[in-house]
Amino acid sequence: MRQALRLVLMLVVSILCLQIFFAARIALMGTLPPQSTSFQRSEAMRLLREKGEILWAQHWVDDDQISVHLKRAVIASEDASFSEHNGVDWDALEKAWERNQKEQARVEKRTARLAQVAPTKPPPVAKVVGGSTITQQLAKNLFLSSERTLVRKAQEFALTFMLEALLDKRRILEIYLNNVEWGEGIFGAQAAARHYFKVDASRLSPNQAARLAVMLPAPKRFEKLPRSAYVNGRAGTIEARMGAVELP
């Protein structure tokens, strides 16, 4: 019993030390930009393994060097209530959970039908809808892996609340826009603006900003067809919403 209690105590202390470490790193981000994120490091290793080289484009720019159009476009597309919530949009999470439950039920029915009429065909895969806020996305990209487990999700929530407690919304958005992926090896607003439009991030037009915002859920897919019908239509919708966005 004593040994079990000792192990439990060591586990609790280890978890607390890890949270203190994360909190200290986040506090430093109030003045110093992160050198890299967990996601970026994993991408660099993937590129090195698959292609034998790391083709990388990233350049930090301060908040006042990022177009307000891009800030509005990203908030309109990714997290409309960014300036209001405490890091987690509970309504969005509930809606996402309900949509995912319906999608899972649909896929299970289709899988059962395929098993009868075409048993050799691969089963369909459910399309998971996320309800993560910008702060949650930043927490995951900064520190965590892409695996989907309850432990990782719990840590994501803890990091999200740390980010909101230790940094203001403006800084959170600044760090997010400088580190988010906009294509293979393309990270941050400045690199994306130069790559797709040959301008600096500060000079992005409303339509250019909206187009970049469209790419964020799946940048590697959209970079192949940056002017597809979907991107054009979705960019128009985002651009129409940008005027109502409240910036932090």
N, C-alpha and C positions, 0 to 999 in steps of 0.2 A: 504493500500500500504506500509506504514512504517513497519507494522508488517511482511509483506511478505519479504521485503528487509532485515529486521533484521534476519529472519529465514534463508534466503539465505546466509547472511554474516556469521552467526553462523555455517552453514554447510561448507562453504568454509574454515573457520578458523579451524574447526574440522578436515577436510581432510588434511590441511597443517600440523597440529600438529601430525597427524598420520604418515605422510610421514617423518617428522623430527624424530619421535620416531623410525621408521624403519631404517632411515639413521644412527642414533646413534648406534643402535644395530649392524648394519652391520659394522660400523667403529670399534667397539669393537672386532669384529671377526678377525680383522687384527692381533690381538695378543692373543686373548682368544678364544678357540673353543666353539661353542654353546653347552650348557648343554643338550638340546633336541630340536627337531623340532616339528612343528605343526602336521605333519603326524605321527611322533612317538608317540606323546601324544594321538592322536586319536586312534592309533593302540593299545596302552596300555589299553585304556578304553574299546575297543572292546574285547580284550582278557579277561579282568576282567569280563565283562558282560557275555561273551559266555562260558568261561571255569573256571571262579572263581579264576583264578590265572594269573600272568603275567610271562611267561617264556621268558626271555630276554637275548640276547648275544650281547654285544657291548663293544669295547675297542678302544679308540682313539690311533692312531699311527701317528707320524709326517711324513711329506712328504718323508723324506729320508729312512723311514722304510716301504714304500710301493713299491713293485716291479715295475720297469719301464715297465715290460711286461703287468702288469695290467693297468697302465696308458695308454699305447698304445692301448691295447685291447678295453678299454672302449671308448676312443676317436674314434677308428676305427668303433666301433659298434654304438655308440650313437650320435656322433657329429664330423664328419670328419674335419670340418673347425673350430673347437674350438679355435685354436690358432690365427685365422685370423679375425673372426667376432667381432662385438661390443656387443655381447650378444644375438642377434637375427639373425638367418639365414633366410633372407627374401626369398631367392630362395626355400629353403626347405619348408617354410610355404606356398608359392604359389603352389608348387607341391602337398603338403599334402591337400590343399584346393581343388585342381582339382580332386585328387583321391577320396576324400570324396564326392564330388558332383556326380561323376560317380557311386560310391557305393550306394549313396542315391537313385539315379534314378533307379538303378538295383533293389534295395529292394522294391521300390514303385511299379515297374512293377510286381515283384514276388508276392507282397501282393495282388495286384488286381487280379492276376490269382488264387491265393489261395482262395480269397473271393468267387470265382465262383465255383471252383471244390471241395474245402474242407473248408467251412466256419467255422468249429469248431476248425481247427488247429490254434495255436498261430502264429501271424505274424512274419516274420523274422526280425532280428535286424541288422541294418547297422554296419559294422566294421569300426570304426573311426580310421584313421591313424593320428598320431601326427607328428608335425614338430618342436617340441621344442628342443632347445639346452640344453647342460648340465647346463648352467647358468640359463635358464628358469626353468628347473626341480628343481634346487636347490632353486630358489626363491619360487616356489610353495611349496616345501616340508618344507622349513624353517618357512614360515609364513601363508600359506593359506590353505583353505579347498579344497576338491576335486570336489566341485560343478562346473558346467559348465555354467557360466553366463558372460555377457559382462563386468560387473563391476569387477568380479574376474579376468578376463583376462586383463583388463586395469591395475589393481593393479599389476598383475604379470609382465607386461611390465615395469612398474615404478620400481619395485624391481629389475628386471633384470639389468636395466641401473644403478641403485644404486650400485649393486654388482660389475659391471664392472668398475664403476668410483672410488669406494673406496677400492677395493681389486685387486691384480694382478691375472692373470690367474692361476698361480701356486697355490695360496692360495684357489681360487675358486675350483679347482680340488681336492685339499687336503680335504676341508670341505665336498665336494660332496662324495668322496670315503669313508669318515669316517662315513657318515650318511645315505647313500642310503640303501634301503631294499634289502636283498639277501635271503629272505625266511621269514616265519612267526616267528617274534621275533628275527630275525637275521639282525643286522644292522652294516654296515661298513666292510671295506676290511679285517681287522684282524679277526673279528668274522666269516666271510664267509670262509676265508682261513682255519681257524682251524676246522670249522664245516664240510666242504666238502672234504678237502685234508689233514687235520692234520698237517699243516705247518703254519708258520707265514706268514703274508702278504708280507714280504720282500723276501721270498724264493719261491714265486709262479713261476712256469715254464711258458713258452709261451702258451702251450696248456691248462694248468690249468687256466691261466688268461683269455684266450679266452672263456673257458667254463663259467666262472663267468660272463663275459661280455654278453654272450648270454642270461643269466637269467634276466637281468635288466628290460626288458619291462614287464615281468610277472613272478616275482620270486616265487610267491606262487604256480603257475602252474608247473614251471620247476623244483622246488625242489622235486616234487614227482617222476619225471623221469629225473634225471640229466644226464643219459647216453642214452637218446632216440636217434633215428636216426636223428631227426631234430637238436638236440643239437650237435651231432657229426658233422653233415654236416655244420651247421652254424659256429661252432667253427673253423673248417678248413678254411672257407672263411675269418673269422676275423683274424686268425693267419697269413694267406697269405698277408693280408693288413697291418699288424702291422709295418712292416719294413719301410713303407712309411709315417708313422704318425710323424708329427712334435710336439714334446713336448714343452710346454710353459717354 
